[in-house]
């Protein structure tokens, strides 16, 4: 599929501007049927998606009119899913009520729901750091498939999901690439597979005669940042440096590139190694960029970081791939066509990219299990993932191998505007992925580590002092899966 065909498909799917009719709008049954038939007749829609919608219509009749409450993060991948949900409604008649909120608000709402056993939220999404909160409060997909075979898509299998997101997001205890852990259970579906990339302003690099990033080291990156910061009115770099989750994720790129790890995992034994010498060196490397970093980075998450780049305030950043779509949106960016992407700079152990995908699951407190199971299968189906890639308002990276490797998807991501997706695919295939294992108490431990990173970044403590303090705090507890 060429660029023109991809654009035509996106227009056919979403119309001008990429925004579909609100999924919560109530329409008549005849309109619903007409909408479904129109989608099934559309030659730009992959057959895999049509097959799923046809099956969904055949099994969902008794749940027509059911309302589902779906709590998701307000991020490009989920906004694309909401836009596509009109197809789920047309095929099933199930009314999906979406609540899309920024990460922190979404987390607090879903955490409160499961802690109080509330049925108010049927569908939950979460980041990897939050697995300890939700792993015991979701109904495992295999349990749903075994309990409701009549509502399970033919050929259902968990093996189609890519190993990395399945092992690190959907399985607990996780299956770690470089350590042995106890046998785990798949307790949710992995929704997406974004990694962190280096963003850089091609126009500024050209104007200063700087070489585009290619197999750069951290020293190369630092020299670029200093040159830009001292030669232009643009900051050399930006960060997602607000405390806890954002700065934790960004630092993990540095950590792995220096051969560092926060924990030594051996079977069921987890030993904190937070102040390891390699970790100290990685943190010292990270904080040297602070003087050339946009000041409001200290309140940024990934969304704010890319927004800064889109408004021309900084020339470099390392943040999540899926937000690159903001740069290409003329309604939200003044830098359309001025951004390049590369793998992250290398440390002594090479170049690594932090992976933090999302998990999607059904709350065990739901009162709408069957309808929620139909929605969860639709939201993660091969055909749906192919459609999400075709949405020009996202840079979605599938979590299913059948979707990622399909000619439909490969044709789209071969086009220039989808280069961040192509680059992410290459990084995932290389295995050079940074991650942090989750276990009982890991969310609290991660918060202590994030505070140490932040305090060092802003100059309140040395790397050694801050990591020594975090080590002391974290090792006061015993950790296990």
Phi, psi and omega in degrees: 000120180280179182297319180295319180293320178298318180294320179297320179296317180297319179296318180297324183284320193238347182078179181298135179088349175075017183246124180272169175301143181307135183286347182264002179289134179271124180232163183287163180297323181294320177295319179300312180297322179295319179296320179293316181296324177297318180295317181293335181270354185283117183291343180277351182271130181296147183298328180301324179286318178299319180298319180294316181298321179296316177295317181301316179298326184286338186247352192258005187308316184291347181255006178301129182097348177294142178253131176247137175259118189240116184254113185229160174286144179278084182224160186307317183297323181279328175295325176295321179295319178298319179297326182280346188296343177302329177291319177299317180294315182298325181278326188249335187076005178275130188265106182272118178260107185269137171236100182258120184227157172304157188313307186296317181293317177302315181298315182295320179296312182289324178297316179298320181298314183284328180292332180260001180066031184280138175273009186293336179242124181270318184244131183238140168238156185201158174271167185299324180297342185260010179304318180303331180287325193247347189300328181266003186242014178238150179272120182300141181303321181294324175298318178296317180296320181288326183280326185235065182298330181289343179247020180250128185301133181305138181082013179309129176206143177276344186287347179286339178287142182301144184301317185299305179294327177297316185287324187262335183250317191264353185243137173222130351302151182293157174261104188272139182296331187236025179201158176263138178225164177300156179300133183249175179240139174284116187249358178201183173256137171284128187271319186211176184220057179283144172238170180268135182237167171270124172262140176210148182278109182294325182294320179290318177300319179293318183293330180265359180072025179275141178289138175301145181302129176203109183056038181289152170265172176297327177295319176300314180298315180299316179298321176297314182299316180296315180301313181293316183294334181257353184244350183226177175265018179248141177293146182296326180204170176227168181215162167259077196253016175292154186298164183066234196304309186301310183291329177300313181295318182294318181296331182300330174301315180292316184307307184291326182291341176260009180077016182273160174210148179277337185219149168259116183252125180220098184066237180266004182262129182233116183244121178296136177230043192294324182261026175303144181306322179296323178294321179297315178298320179297319181290322176298324177294317182297314189284344180291346177277348187303316183297341183251013184262139177308128187303322182286003173302333183292348176245006185276141156258194181297323180297311180295324180299311181290327176299320176301315179296318181295336179262013171075023186269341182214160186256346181215155170193159173238111183203188192286141184300318189295339179281356177299340180297333179296326181295328184271000184263110182296344177280342183235001186218140172256008183242028178301128180085359183250010185244133172247167183222145178210171171295163181288157176301157183261142167255196180302333181258008178106191180262129178231153179233127179295130174250125175220084177279177179251146171255145176237131180207172181258126178299136179289355179263002181297151172255009183229052189300313184295314179296321179295324178295320176297317180295315183299319178294318178298315185296337183241010183292156178305310182297321179295318179296324176296320178293324179295321177298323182287346180288121183283003177259013176212166171234062186290137174248116185299154173258355176259133179295325181295326177284311183300320185270001181290146176303326178301310182288315181298327177293322180289312186285353174282348180282152187303320184292343180261016181303321177303325178291316178299318180295320177299317178302319180294320179294316179299319180292331182284338183079003181275066186242131177266140182206167176232125181295148177250146182199179180298117181092000183291334179294317177293320178297319180296324178296320178294320179292317180300321178296320177297317179298313181298313181299323177289318182302320183268004174086016180276347179201157173284163179302316181297314181298313184294318181286330173297317179295316179296319177301316180297318180294313187286321185286357175291346179246157175259132186245145177204167178277000000 
